[in-house]
């Protein structure tokens, strides 16, 4: 089965290409690196020819509010117009509850465009990736203190996310939103302490999550969500063994992930 992964060289896109290939599918990474630009439309029709499924795992070059909204609206419209296969969107659990974040508003707009189209689709909302936890701590740091909201988070490894998205992509379109989460939930403070190094971590009722106020369960998947198997502590130990220089804090240069 030919599957095109838009953003196929990114954090989850590259893992999608890898896991789908391991399962015998023809998974093709499509990005500006391969001459495919979903934003301008360059190379898009040729890339999507013969594809049974299109997975949109793309992310914008900038996370400024206006840029993010324009990126997701434009790329989604282009993909829907160019492709007629199963359209799969990688989105974020809780995006519809976090209107204070420009990125989350843009993801909701992306979902709405897909839902309003005549294309067959599945929208997959994932919780935040293990690989992104270090960035969350960095963004929440003021001086030597990490300020986190009094809320919960249920991180998921990017590989588990890719496996779940891949399974859904090769199946029949569901015409609805499904959720994928990690195997266990944490209080923000407890999770941040695992990556904060020498910094102090405090729960701050005024702390925001990428510009948004966060209620306790805003980032948690609902009942019936598909749950990954990789626990955060196990993933962290593996990451530290692979690159001891990452201690005491795993750093990631990405923005809010999809």
CORNOR-V163748 format. One record per backbone hydrogen bond with DSSP energy under -0.5 kcal/mol. CO is the residue of the C=O (numbers start at 1). NH is the residue of the N-H. E is the energy in kcal/mol with one decimal. If there is no record, write none. Layout:
CO | NH | E
CO | NH | E
This chain:
1 | 3 | -0.5
1 | 26 | -1.9
2 | 52 | -2.4
2 | 53 | -1.3
3 | 5 | -0.5
3 | 28 | -2.9
4 | 6 | -0.7
4 | 55 | -3.1
5 | 8 | -1.1
5 | 30 | -2.8
6 | 57 | -2.4
7 | 10 | -1.9
10 | 14 | -2.3
11 | 15 | -0.5
12 | 16 | -2.3
13 | 17 | -2.3
14 | 18 | -1.9
15 | 19 | -2.8
16 | 20 | -2.6
17 | 21 | -1.9
18 | 22 | -2.0
19 | 23 | -1.1
20 | 25 | -2.3
21 | 24 | -1.7
25 | 27 | -1.4
26 | 3 | -2.8
26 | 28 | -0.6
27 | 29 | -0.5
28 | 5 | -3.0
30 | 7 | -2.6
30 | 8 | -1.0
31 | 34 | -1.6
31 | 36 | -2.6
32 | 35 | -1.3
35 | 37 | -0.5
36 | 38 | -0.6
37 | 41 | -2.5
41 | 44 | -1.7
41 | 45 | -0.5
42 | 37 | -2.9
43 | 47 | -1.8
44 | 48 | -2.2
45 | 49 | -0.7
46 | 49 | -0.6
48 | 51 | -2.1
52 | 86 | -2.6
53 | 4 | -2.3
54 | 56 | -0.6
54 | 88 | -3.4
55 | 6 | -2.7
55 | 57 | -1.0
56 | 90 | -2.1
64 | 68 | -2.8
65 | 69 | -2.1
66 | 70 | -2.3
67 | 71 | -2.5
68 | 72 | -2.4
69 | 73 | -2.2
70 | 74 | -2.4
71 | 75 | -2.8
72 | 76 | -1.7
73 | 77 | -2.0
74 | 78 | -2.3
75 | 79 | -2.6
76 | 80 | -2.6
77 | 81 | -1.8
78 | 82 | -2.0
79 | 83 | -2.3
86 | 54 | -3.0
86 | 88 | -0.7
87 | 89 | -0.5
87 | 122 | -2.1
88 | 56 | -3.5
89 | 91 | -0.8
89 | 124 | -3.2
91 | 126 | -2.1
92 | 95 | -1.8
94 | 97 | -1.9
94 | 98 | -0.5
95 | 98 | -1.1
98 | 101 | -1.8
100 | 102 | -0.5
101 | 105 | -2.3
102 | 106 | -1.9
103 | 107 | -2.0
104 | 108 | -2.2
105 | 109 | -2.1
106 | 110 | -2.1
107 | 111 | -2.4
108 | 112 | -2.5
109 | 113 | -1.9
110 | 114 | -1.8
111 | 115 | -2.7
112 | 116 | -2.0
113 | 117 | -0.6
114 | 117 | -0.9
120 | 87 | -2.7
121 | 175 | -2.8
122 | 89 | -2.0
122 | 124 | -0.6
123 | 125 | -0.7
123 | 178 | -2.9
124 | 91 | -3.6
124 | 126 | -0.6
125 | 180 | -2.7
126 | 93 | -2.5
128 | 156 | -2.3
129 | 132 | -1.8
130 | 133 | -1.6
132 | 136 | -2.0
133 | 137 | -2.1
134 | 138 | -2.1
135 | 139 | -2.8
136 | 140 | -1.7
138 | 141 | -1.4
140 | 147 | -2.8
142 | 144 | -0.5
142 | 145 | -1.5
144 | 200 | -2.3
145 | 142 | -3.3
145 | 147 | -0.7
146 | 148 | -0.6
146 | 202 | -2.8
148 | 204 | -3.5
149 | 151 | -2.2
151 | 188 | -2.5
153 | 186 | -3.1
154 | 182 | -1.6
156 | 130 | -2.0
157 | 161 | -2.4
158 | 162 | -2.5
159 | 163 | -2.3
160 | 164 | -2.1
161 | 165 | -2.8
162 | 166 | -2.7
163 | 167 | -2.2
164 | 168 | -1.9
165 | 169 | -2.3
166 | 170 | -1.8
167 | 171 | -0.5
168 | 171 | -0.6
176 | 123 | -2.1
178 | 125 | -3.1
179 | 226 | -2.4
180 | 127 | -1.6
181 | 228 | -2.8
186 | 153 | -2.5
187 | 191 | -2.0
188 | 192 | -2.8
189 | 193 | -1.7
190 | 194 | -0.5
191 | 194 | -1.2
192 | 195 | -1.5
192 | 196 | -1.2
196 | 199 | -1.9
200 | 146 | -3.6
202 | 148 | -2.6
202 | 204 | -0.6
204 | 207 | -2.0
208 | 210 | -0.7
209 | 212 | -1.5
212 | 209 | -3.0
213 | 215 | -0.5
215 | 218 | -1.4
216 | 152 | -2.5
217 | 220 | -1.5
222 | 225 | -1.4
226 | 181 | -2.5
229 | 231 | -0.6
231 | 235 | -2.4
232 | 236 | -3.0
233 | 237 | -2.2
234 | 238 | -2.1
235 | 239 | -2.5
236 | 240 | -2.4
237 | 241 | -2.1
238 | 242 | -2.1
239 | 243 | -2.0
243 | 246 | -2.3
244 | 247 | -1.6
246 | 249 | -0.5
248 | 197 | -0.6
